[in-house]
Amino acid sequence: MKSKTLRPAIAMLELIFALVIMGIVLMSAPMLISTASQSTNVALQQEGINEAASRVHMIMGYAWDENNVDTNYRPPILNVTNGDSAFAKVGTTERRVGIPSESQRTFIRSDTNTTSNLNASPLQSDAGDTDDIDDFIGNISLSLIAETTDDNDLDYVEKTTVNINTDINYSRDSVTGGYNQTAITYVPFSSDTPTTNIKDITVTLTSTDTANADVLEKTIVLRAFSCNIGGYTFEERGF
């Protein structure tokens, strides 16, 4: 007579232990998915910030004013209507105080043409071109992922529009008590309508996303400035 071979069965304790582990995994899944989604949203926000920062750097590379874009001559220091008198030309020297005679930063063009407009221009886009700082005033939109009919009831960063607004303003260039003192107090980004020697660049990044309001900052502002200092040329060493 053949004897039956007994096979070990799964103990009840092992079964309960497996069920507990599966329950823990299933309970953790929503948290893991939420964390992954937040990480994606933050990464997309950082991409938007990088785009805004790139725009600031790009704008800083352009001419300070429309009257400084002619490549046939070195950009001069321009006259302004509401600038601090400390930055005005000294007598008939066509130079600011403190600028040595060897410096080529002056209030006259390098071709000595005095009939050209040497005044700072109003802030506006000139004939639709983009050759100076204030030509970039306005909005651009970044549609990250287009909305489809399948998810039109959702609102995620991946499909919303990121808006980048660029604003350029003249800023007051005067300081409390004047520049002829040991310590000065200057308030940057103080808007001034007439022309001054400082242009403020403000780039504001916003998102229409509402589902992740507790995760992402919806308004991010980057600032920079550019000054009316004219152009320069490199000195060459003679041998």
C-alpha positions in Angstrom: 0.0 0.0 0.0 1.3 3.4 -1.0 1.6 6.0 1.7 0.3 9.4 1.0 2.9 12.3 0.9 1.7 15.2 3.0 2.4 18.7 1.6 2.8 21.6 3.9 -0.1 24.1 3.9 0.1 27.8 4.3 -0.3 28.7 7.9 -3.1 31.0 8.9 -0.5 33.3 10.4 1.4 33.7 7.2 -1.8 34.4 5.3 -2.8 37.2 7.8 0.8 38.6 7.6 0.6 38.8 3.7 -2.8 40.5 3.9 -1.5 43.1 6.3 1.5 43.8 4.0 -0.8 44.2 0.9 -3.1 46.5 2.9 -0.1 48.8 3.8 1.0 48.9 0.2 -2.5 49.7 -1.1 -2.9 52.5 1.6 0.5 54.0 0.6 -0.2 54.0 -3.1 -2.3 57.3 -3.2 0.4 59.1 -1.2 3.1 57.9 -3.5 1.1 59.0 -6.6 0.4 62.4 -5.0 4.1 62.9 -4.2 5.1 61.9 -7.8 2.5 64.4 -9.1 3.8 67.2 -6.9 7.3 66.5 -8.0 6.2 66.8 -11.6 4.4 70.1 -10.9 7.4 71.6 -9.2 9.7 70.5 -12.1 7.3 72.2 -14.5 7.3 75.4 -12.4 11.1 75.4 -12.4 11.0 75.2 -16.2 8.8 78.2 -16.2 11.1 80.1 -13.9 14.1 79.2 -16.1 12.2 80.6 -19.1 11.5 83.8 -17.3 15.1 84.1 -16.2 16.3 83.5 -19.7 14.0 86.3 -20.9 15.5 88.7 -18.4 19.0 87.8 -19.5 18.0 88.2 -23.2 16.5 91.6 -22.6 19.6 92.8 -20.7 21.6 92.0 -23.8 19.7 94.6 -26.0 20.4 98.3 -26.4 19.3 100.6 -23.5 17.3 102.8 -25.8 16.0 103.1 -29.4 18.6 105.9 -29.9 21.4 103.5 -29.1 20.9 100.8 -31.7 22.8 102.2 -34.7 25.8 99.9 -35.1 27.7 102.4 -37.1 28.7 104.3 -34.0 29.4 103.7 -30.3 26.2 104.2 -28.2 26.4 107.6 -26.3 25.1 108.5 -22.9 21.6 109.9 -23.6 20.0 113.0 -22.2 17.0 112.4 -19.8 14.3 114.8 -18.6 13.9 113.7 -15.0 17.3 112.3 -14.0 19.4 113.3 -11.0 21.6 116.3 -11.8 24.6 114.4 -10.5 24.5 112.5 -13.7 24.4 115.5 -16.0 27.3 116.5 -18.2 30.0 118.7 -16.6 30.2 122.0 -18.4 31.4 121.6 -22.0 33.2 118.3 -21.4 30.3 116.1 -22.6 31.2 113.8 -19.7 29.8 113.0 -16.3 31.6 113.9 -13.1 34.2 111.2 -12.3 34.6 109.9 -15.9 38.3 110.2 -16.9 39.2 111.8 -20.2 40.5 108.5 -21.4 37.0 106.9 -21.1 34.9 106.9 -24.3 31.6 107.1 -22.4 30.3 110.5 -23.3 27.1 112.4 -24.3 28.2 112.7 -27.9 28.2 110.1 -30.6 31.5 108.6 -31.7 30.9 110.1 -35.1 30.4 113.5 -33.4 27.0 113.9 -35.1 25.1 116.3 -32.9 22.0 116.5 -35.1 20.8 113.1 -34.2 18.4 112.5 -31.4 20.5 112.0 -28.3 17.5 112.0 -25.9 16.1 108.9 -24.1 12.9 107.7 -25.7 9.4 107.0 -24.2 8.7 103.5 -23.2 7.0 101.8 -26.1 7.5 99.2 -28.8 8.9 101.0 -31.8 7.4 100.0 -35.2 7.1 96.4 -34.0 10.9 95.8 -33.9 12.9 94.3 -31.1 16.2 96.2 -30.9 16.1 97.9 -27.5 14.9 97.0 -24.0 11.4 98.4 -24.0 10.4 96.7 -27.2 9.8 93.6 -25.1 7.0 95.1 -23.1 4.0 92.7 -23.1 2.9 89.1 -22.6 3.9 85.8 -23.9 2.1 82.5 -23.1 3.5 79.0 -22.8 0.8 76.4 -23.4 2.6 73.4 -21.9 0.2 70.6 -22.9 -3.0 71.2 -24.9 -6.3 70.3 -23.3 -8.1 67.4 -24.8 -11.8 66.4 -24.7 -10.9 63.5 -22.3 -9.5 65.8 -19.6 -11.4 69.1 -20.1 -12.8 68.8 -16.6 -9.4 68.7 -15.0 -7.0 71.6 -14.2 -3.3 70.6 -14.0 -0.1 72.5 -14.6 0.7 70.1 -17.5 -2.2 71.5 -19.6 -2.6 75.1 -18.3 -1.2 78.2 -19.7 1.9 79.8 -18.1 1.9 83.6 -18.8 5.1 85.7 -18.8 4.5 89.4 -18.6 7.4 91.8 -19.2 7.1 95.4 -17.9 9.7 98.1 -18.4 9.7 101.4 -16.4 11.9 104.3 -15.7 13.1 104.3 -12.1 14.0 107.4 -10.0 17.8 107.6 -10.0 18.1 110.1 -7.1 19.1 109.2 -3.5 18.2 110.7 -0.2 20.7 113.4 0.6 22.4 113.3 -2.7 25.4 111.3 -4.0 28.0 113.5 -2.4 28.1 111.7 1.0 29.6 108.7 2.7 26.4 106.7 3.0 23.5 106.9 0.5 19.9 105.6 0.7 18.5 104.4 -2.6 15.1 102.9 -3.2 15.2 100.7 -6.4 12.2 100.0 -8.6 10.5 103.2 -7.8 8.5 103.9 -10.9 8.9 107.3 -12.7 7.0 108.3 -15.9 9.5 110.8 -17.3 12.9 109.6 -18.6 15.6 108.9 -16.1 19.0 107.1 -16.1 17.6 103.7 -14.9 15.2 101.3 -16.6 13.6 98.6 -14.5 12.9 95.2 -16.0 10.1 93.2 -14.2 9.2 89.8 -15.5 6.1 88.2 -13.9 5.4 84.5 -14.2 1.8 83.4 -13.6 -0.1 80.1 -14.0 -3.8 79.5 -14.5 -3.5 76.2 -12.6 -6.0 76.0 -9.7 -5.7 72.3 -8.7 -2.2 72.7 -7.1 -2.7 76.0 -5.3 -1.2 74.5 -2.1 1.9 73.2 -3.9 3.0 75.9 -6.4 3.5 79.6 -6.1 1.2 81.1 -8.8 3.0 84.4 -9.1 6.8 84.7 -9.4 8.5 88.0 -10.1 12.0 88.4 -11.4 13.6 91.9 -11.5 16.6 93.5 -13.1 17.8 97.0 -14.2 19.8 98.6 -16.9 21.5 102.0 -16.7 22.1 104.9 -19.2 25.9 104.6 -19.3 26.6 104.5 -23.1 28.9 102.1 -24.9 32.5 101.4 -24.8 35.3 100.0 -27.1 38.3 98.0 -26.1 41.7 99.6 -26.0 44.4 97.9 -28.1 47.9 97.7 -26.9 50.4 99.2 -29.3 53.8 97.5 -30.0 
